[in-house]
Amino acid sequence: MRAREKLEFSRFAKFCQAIYARGMSTMNISLPDSLKTFVDSQVSQRGYGTSSEYVRELIRRDQDKQQLRSLLLAGAESEPTPAVDAGYFEVLRKRVLQPAGKRKKA
C-alpha cells in the first residue's frame, strides 16, 4: 500500500470505529498480569478484534445464562401442564398442515 492509501484506510478505519462506538460507554478495569495475559491469548486465539469484544461476549453469555436460569426457575414454580403425548403432536401436525384461512385460532 502506498502512503496515501494507508492514510485513507486509516481515516476510514477511524470513521468505522467512531460509528460503531456510538452509544457505548467506556469502562476501565484493572487485571493482574496473569489475567491480562489470558485475555490477550483468548483475543488472538479465538478471533476477537480487541479485548473489549472478548469482554462484551463474556458479559452477553452471562446475561443469557442468567435469563435461562430465571426461565427455568419460573418453569419449575409453575403449575404442571397436561402430559404431552403422541395425540398432542398429531393434533398439532393437523393444525399446521391446514391452510392458513381455515385454522382455528388458539
Long-range contacts (C-beta under 8 A, 24 or more apart in sequence): 29-55
